[in-house]
Amino acid sequence: VQLQESGPGLVKPSQTLSLACTVSGGSFTTNIYFWSWIRQPPGKGLEWIGYIDYTGNTRYSPSLESRTSISRDTSKNQFTLELTSVTPEDTAVHYCTRGGQYADYIDIWGQGTQVTVSS
């Protein structure tokens, strides 16, 4: 299984960050895994954003929950991240991953995509 992130690399403040993760070599609806988005701001550690599980249930980081939505498109074998009302503090490398609940373990990472929030 491989994961590939896609989406704009530059987002203006107050707009919505939208990223997609394409799952190839397998389906994310047939196994008991949690599909998470994780980000790493420059000079900082990894931050878990949220997950969608194989049934379509979601859970988000409390600090980001009010602005975050993770959904899936089973016809495209994709899951997506939307983060609203972004600020420069949301600038980060974003990764889609497969692993345990709350990313307690991760066995597959996407390559990561840089998203910069700037006017």
N, C-alpha and C positions, 0 to 999 in steps of 0.2 A: 504494500500500500504506500502511495506517495501523496503528499499534500502540497498544494501550490496556491499561494496567496495572490490576489490581483485586486487592483483598485488604484485610485488617484494617489499620487505621491505628495500632492500639495492641496491643502484645504484652507479656506479662509476662516478666520475667527467667527464664531457664532453659527457657522454652517454645520452640516452633518458629515461625519466621516463614514464612508461605506466601503467595506472590504468583503471580498468573496474568497472562500477556500474551496478549491476543487479537489475532490477525493478521487484518485485513480488507482486502479488495481484492486478495488474492493468497494463494498457499500457500507455506508455508515448507519444503515437502518437494520442490519441483520446480526450485529454482534453487540455484546455488552461492553461498550466503551463510552467514554465521555469525550466529547469533541470541544476543546477549549480554545479560547482566544487568550493570548498572553502578550504583554507588551513590555518593552524595556526603554525607558526614557534615556537620553544621553547622560552618561555618568552615573546612572542609577541601576538598581537591581531589577529583576524580573517581577512583574505585577500580573497576577491572574485577573482577567476581566470577567469571564463567565464561561458557561458551557451549555451545550445542547446535547441531550443523550439520545440513545438509539430509538427511544420512543417519541422524541420530539419535546420532552420536558426541558425547561431551561432554569438556570440559576445564575445569579450575578453577584459580583463583588458589591458589598453594601456601599462602598464609597463611590461606586459608579452606577449603581442600579437605576437611579432616577433618569439616567441619560442613555442607557444601554438597551439594545435589543439584539438578540441572536435568533436567527431563523434558518430554515433549510428549504431547499428546492430539490426534492428527491428525483425529479426528472432530469436534473443536471448533475446530480450527485455533488451538490454544493451546500455549504452552510455559510451564512453571511453574518457580518457584524455591522451594526449601525450605532454610532455614538453621536448624540446630538449636542448642540451648543458648545462646540469645541473651543478651547483656548490654546495659547502656545504651550501650556503645561501638558497638553495631550500629544505633543510631538514625541514620537517614539518609533522604534522598530516593532512591528506587530507580527506575531507568529500565530498560525493556526496549528493545533496539536491534537494528538490522540493519546488518551491515557486514562488514569483513574479519576474518580470524582474529586473535584477541586484541584485537579492536576497534582495529586499527591505522588503520582509517578507519571512520566511521559515516555512513551516508547517510539513515537513518531513526531517529528517536527517538520513544519514547512521551512523553506529557506529564509523566510522573513521578508517583510517589505517596510521600507521607511515611509512614514507619513509625517509630513511637516505641516504645522499649523502656522500660517503667516499670511499677512495681508500683502 
